[in-house]
Amino acid sequence: MSDPSAKTVEQEQPVAAQSPASLLSAIDRFREVRVLVVGDFILDRFINGVIERISPEAPIPVLHGRGETSTLGGAGNVVSNIVSLGGTALPIAAIGNDAAGRAVVATLENQGVDTSAIVVDAARMTSCKSRFSALNQQVLRFDEEEIRPLSPEERRMLVERFRKYLPLCDIVLLSDYGKGMLLDGVAAELIGLCGASGKRVIVDPKGRDFSRYAGATAVSPNRKELGEAVGRAVANDDEVVDAARHLIGAHGFDFVLATRSEKGMSVVSADNARHIPTQAREVFDVSGAGDTVIASFALSLAAGLDRHAAATVANAAAGVVVGKRGTARVSAEELVAALFRSDATAHTERSVVDLETAEQIVAAWRREGLSIAFTNGCFDILHAGHVSLIRQSRANADRLILGLNSDDSVRRLKGEARPVNNAQDRAFVLSALAAVDLVVVFDEDTPLRLIERLMPDVLVKGADYTIDTVVGADIVQAAGGRVVLARLVDGKSTTGMIERINGSGANAR
């Protein structure tokens, strides 16, 4: 019999060994995941300016304001990352009926988040942190907040709404920033409700006393928090494992996800530990990195990955976000690029998506101000005519989406002997072309549904069509878009290639 106290430590396997297809499928399933987020919502304000003189009133610099932005911090940043990654967040919190509180709600609603479970209380102050910077150097931070537990009425309403929304979610996150939302046994009460309903609950902890989170599925402390929780220094792998197992034994966690700055992160259970090296190439700012970690980790678990694969995804997400300045979010596309930056095959697989995923990607492109072209076809045996059409299409916009007829669709259009290559193979070949950004397979005889849903800026077909015979032309033009008829390459067609191949075979016999 093996010794249950024996330590098994594994170094994280390369992404390629974890089945890229399974990770990519999980990330695509993020849009099906609903995450209940409870914690301290904070408004982060960023005031930028220049310093050109010292004040005559006191020996302090005068900051001339040049602009201001605001984002969600604390549990709000967790919500923002869940939404950015494609998931659905259900926030529950108590905030003030003040300017900061109204800004928090407005920002959530602008992200498409349902805010009906947020308790608004005029007697509570919403935490607001204002950062003043000159030439990208922070010169002052001004915090406006009041740290106090929930009032009895706030607590009653929060727990009531938690009970209501708990059955609707796939996983629960408690984001504790120590501002009062989870004090005085609130965390324990919510964790107990999760346990009774069979819901996993992940806690981003605060403070030295982790007993308040007893019974949670996992906690995700950083290295400093982990050391404070066990009362001793934590630096190397063995010390992280020992500290994490102490917490597991004391508080009944299934495992601990420890973030370790430049050393990556560690996933530790009672009988297994795995250490994952960091993926960050260049670190600008670690603000909010823990929020990104817990958001991507919870989404990955709920999407079906085990905790080690989920930690690999979360580690890649953290590597992206620390390369951005300020409290930042990571998108699903950025996450995939970080996971598979050295795996060209996985990148190629990623560009073959379903219509729902394509809509999300198109929305992100539009937010960046990018124009989108669309063309379609069977592309059964790729030839020079196809490549010419694709290149001309891409030349008309910043991004190109290619609609690809499914096998059944090709058979209806071309006959039972077609396609020569199945849709999976055709899509894989097309997605490897540098000019193609997305491939979407459709089962209908025409791409009309794709055009209506994706609404490209430019619709491209071959010059053997006229504009009034191009499917979807009227829709694109009515929306202010263009229809382009691409030049044809003489003598190039799949049917002709097949006939020549069959003829050569007959002559050979």
N, C-alpha and C positions, 0 to 999 in steps of 0.2 A: 504494500500500500504506500502511495506517495505521501510525503510530508505536506500537509496543507499549508504550513507556514513557509514552505520553500518559495523563494523568489524566482519568478520566471521573467526575464527582461528580454525584450525583442527590439531590434532596431527596425524602424518602419521600412517596409518593402517599397521598391520603386512603384510609381503609379502604374507603369505598364504591367506589373505583376498583379495588380488588383482589378484587372479587367476594365479597360477604358469604357467599354460599352455599358457596364453596370453603373459607373460613376456618371456618365453622361445621361443615362436614363433617369437616374435619381435626380439630377439637377433639372431635367425637364419636368419631373414630377413635383418640383417645388410649387408650381402653380396650383396643385391640388391640395396643398397642405395649409391647414389653418392653425395658427399659433396664438394661444392666449398669453398676453404679456401684462404682467402686473408689476408695478414698481414706481420709482421716483422719476417723474417727467420734468425735464429741465429745458429752459430756453437758453440757447447759446447765441450771444450777439457778438459780432466781429466788426469793430470800428477801425477803419484804416485811414491813415493820414500822413502828414509830413511834419517833421520838427525842424524849424528854421531859427528859433531864438529861445532865449530863457525869459521866463516871466519876470516883469519888474516888481511883482507882488511878493514873490518868494523864489528861492533858487531852484526852480523846477522848470522843465521844458514845457513849451506850449505846443500842443498837438493841433494842427489845422486839419480838420476832418475832410476826407475826400470820398467817403462812401461808407455804407453800413449794410451788412447782411446778417441774417439770422438763420439758425438751423435748430433741429431738435437734438437735445443732449440727454444723457441718462437713459432711462427706459425708452424715451422717444427715439433715440438713435437706434436702439434695438429694433423698434417698429420700422423705422426708415430702411434699415438694412434688409429686413424680411421682405418688405414691399419691393425694394430694388432688385432683390434676387428672384422675384416672381411669386412669392408666397402671399398669403393673406394673414394679416395681423389683426387681432382683436384686443385693443388696449383697455385696461381697467386701471383707474387711478383716481385720486382726489386732487384737484387743483383749485387755485383761487379764481375768483371772478375779477381778475385784474388784467392789465394790458398784456403781461407775459402769458397768463393763462389763455386769454383769447387768441394770442399769437400761436400758442401750442395747438389749440383746437383747429385754427384755420390752416396751419401747416399740415396737420394730419389729414384734414378733409381735402386739401389740395392734392394729397397723395392717394386719394381714393379710399381712405381708411374710415371705417364706421366708428364714430366717436360717441355713440349713444350710451355706452357703459361707463363713460367718464363722469365722475361726480364733481360738480362745480359748487364750491362753497365760498361765499363772500368772506367768511372768517379766516380762510386759509390763504397764505401767500405762496404764489408759484415761484419756484426757484429760478433765478435768472443770473447768468454769468456773462458779464460784458468784458470783452478782451480788446484793449486798445493797442494798435500796432503802427509802427512807422518803418517803412522800407522792409516789410516782412519780419520785423523784430518786435516782439511783444514788449510793451513798456509798462503796462498796468493791467491788472485784472480786478474788476469790481463786482463782488457777489452780493446779490440781494436775495435773502432767503431766511426762513424761520424753521428751525428743526424742531418738530414736535410730533408726537404720535397722532393718529387719527382720533377725532372726537367719537364718542359712542355712536352718534347718528351717522357720521361719515363711515365708520366701520360697519355698521349695520347695512348701509346701502352698498358699500363695496362688496361685502361678502354675499349679499343677496344677488348682485349682478354677476359675481363670480359663479355662484351656483347655477344661474340661468345659462351662462355661456359655456360652462365647462363641458356639457355633452356635445357641443358643436365643434370643439377643437380636437386636434390630433395630438398636441403636446402643449405643455405649460412652461413658461419662462417667468421666473421671479428675478427682476433686475433691481438689486438693493444698492442704492447710492447713499444710504444712511441719512436720508432727509426726513424720515418718519413714517413712510407708507407701510413698511413691513415691521415696525417696532411693536413692542408689547404683545407678542404672541400672534400677530396677524399672519406672519410667515408660517408658523406652525399650524394654524387653523387651516390655511389654504392647502398646505402640504397634506394635511389629514384628509381633506376633501378629495384631493387628487388620488390618494391611496385608496380611499373607499370606492372611487369610480374607476380605478384601474388606469388612470392617466399618468404618464411619465412627467416628472417635473424637474427641470434643470434650474439651478440657482447660480446667479452671478453674485457672490457674497460680498459683505462689507463688515469690517470689524474683526475682533479677535474671537468672539464667541460663536462658533459654528453649531452649537447645540440648538439654536433657534431654527436651524434648517434640518433637524433630525428627521430621517425617513425620506428625504428627497432622493430621487434617482441618482443625481450627481450634483456636485458643486464645481465651479470653474474659477478657482482663485488664481491670481498671478503669484509669482514666486514670493514677493514680499508678504502678501496676504497669507500664503501657505505657511511661511515661517512664523508669522505672528500668531496664527491659530494654534500652532503646536508649541510656541514659546522657545524656539531655538532656530539657529541659522540653517538656511536651506540653500545649497548652492549646486552641488554635483548631482548626478543621476541617482546615486544610492540614497542621498539625503532627501531628495524629492520623493522617492518611492517610500522610504520609511515614514515621512511626514504624512503622505497621502494615506498610507495604510493605518496610521494611528487614527486619522479622522474617520476612515471607513469603519474601523472597529468601535470607535466611541459613539458614532452617530448613525450608523446603519445605512450609509450611502452604498449604492451599488458600485460606484467608481468615482474617481476624481479626475477631472480634466484640468491640468495645471499648465497655465501659459507662462513661458519662461523668456520673454523678450527675444534677444538675439540667438538664444539656444532653441527656439521653437516651442514645442509643447510636449507634455507627457500625459498618457492615458494610463491610469493605475487602478487596478481592481485588487481584490484580496489575494489573487493567485496569479496575476499577470500584469506586466508593465510594458509599455511600448513608448519609445522616445522618437519624436518626429522633428528633424532639423528644420530650421526656418527657411522660407523661400524668398524672403525680402531681398531685393537686389540693392536698393538704396533707401534708407530710412529718412524721411522728412519729418514725420510727426506721428507719434503713437496715440494721439487723442482719439478716443473712441474705438481703438483696435479691439478691446475686450468685448465691446458691443457687437462688432462684426463677427468675432469668433463665436459667441454664444448664439447669435442669430443663424449663422450658416451651419453650425453644429446641430442645432435643434431641427432645422429644416431637413438636414441630411438624415438624421435619425428617423424623423417622421416619414421621410420618403423611402425608407426601407434599408438604409445602409447600417452596418454594424458600427459600434462606437469607434473602432480603429479607422475604418474608412471615412466615417463622419469627421473624425479629427484631422485626417489628411485634407479633406475638403476645407475645413475651417482654417487650417494652417495656411493653405493657399490663399484663402480670402484675406487673412490677416496680412499676408505678404503684399497683397495689392493695396490695401487701405493705408498701410504705413508709408507707402510711397506717394500719398496725397497730403496736401496741407490742410490743417483744420479737421474738425469732426467730419468724417467722410463716409460714404457708402460705396458698396461694391455691387456691380451688376452681374447677372448670370454669365454674360459674354466675357467680362473681365475675369471672372472666376475660372471659366473653362480655359481661357488663354493661359492663365497662371498654372493651372493643373497640367496642361499639356503643351507647354511652350517648346519642349524639345521633341514632341511626338507629332510628326506631320500627319500620320494616319488618323489620329484622334481629331486633329483639327479638321481634316477632310470629312470625317464622320459627322462632326458637329454641324457642318453647314447643310446637312440634309435634315430638315425639320418638318414637323407637322404644321398645319395652318395656324393653330393657336399660338405656338411658339413663334412662328413667323410674324404674327401680329404684334407680339411683345417686342420683338427685335426691331420691327419697323417703327413702332412708337418711340423706341430709344433713338433710332436714327433721326427721326423727325425732331426730337428734342435737341439734337446736335446740329440741326439745320441742314441735314444731308438730303439730297434729291435721290429718288428711287426710280429705276427702270424695271420693266417687266417684259419678258418674252416667254414663249412656250413652244412645246413640241414633243414628239415621241423620242427623237434623238436615239434611234435604235442602234445604228452602227455609226459612230461619230466620224464625220468626214470634214473636209475643208469648208464645205458650204455651211455646216453647223458652226464651225469655229468663227467663220466670217460674221455670221448673224450674231453670235454671242459678243464678239469684239465690238461690232457696231452698236449693239445695245448698250454695252458698258460705257462706251464713249459718250453717251448722251446723258449720263447721270453719275452720281457719286457711288451708288450701290446698284447691284443687279440681282433681281430675283428671277429664277428660272422655274416656270411651271412645267412639270413632267407628267405626261400621261401614264397612268398605271397600266399594268399588263392587260387587265380586262378592257380598259379603255382603248388600248392599242388594237386588241383583237377585234373590237367592234368597228374600228375605223379602217384597219388594214387587212383583216381576214384572220382566219384561225392559225395560219402559219407564222404569224407575227405575235409578239416581238421575237427577234433572234436572241436578244439579251434581256434578262428580267429587269424589273424596275430597280431592284437593289443594286445590281451591277451598273445599270445606266446612271443611276443617281451618284454612285461612288465615283465613276469616271468624270462626270460633269463637275462634281464638286471639287475635283482636283485642279480644275482650270483656274488660273489666277483671276480671270475676269468675272467669275461667278462667286457671288457672296452667299446666296442661299438657294437651295433646291427644295421645292415643295411638290410632292407627288399628289395628283388629283385623280379621282376615279370617274368623273363625269366626262362626257364627250367633248365639252369645251371648258376653258378655264374661267368662265364667267363668275363663278362663286369666288374664286381666288381674287379676281380683279376687284369685285365689289368689296371684299373684306380688306384687301391690302391697299387699294386705291393708289396705284403708282402715279408718279408725276409724268412718266413717259412710258407709252405702250408701243412695243416694237414688233413688227411682223415683216415677212419677206415681201419684196416688191411684186410678187405674183398675186398679191392681194391688192384691193383698193381700200381706201380708208373706210368707205361705207360697208365693206364686207368683213372688216376686222372685228371679231367678237370683243365687246367691251369698249369699243372706241367712243361710243356716245356717252358712256358713263365717265370715262377719263376726261373727255373734252368738256363735259358739263361741269366738272369739278375744277376746270382751269388747267388741265394737263394737256399733253401733246401726244399725237400718234405719229410714229416714224416708220416709213417703209424702207427696209434695209435692202441694199444692193445684193443681187443674187450672184453666186459663182456658177458660171455655165457648166452644164454637164455633171453636176454633183447631186446625187440623190441616193438615199438608202436603197430604194427599189432597184435602181440601176446597178448598184454595187452587188446586190443579191443575184440579179440576173446574170451579171458577168461571172460571179463566183460559180453559179450553177452551170453556166455554159462551159467554163473551164473544166469543171468536174466531168461533164459529159464528154468533152473532147479527150480528156485523159483516159477515160474508159475505152 
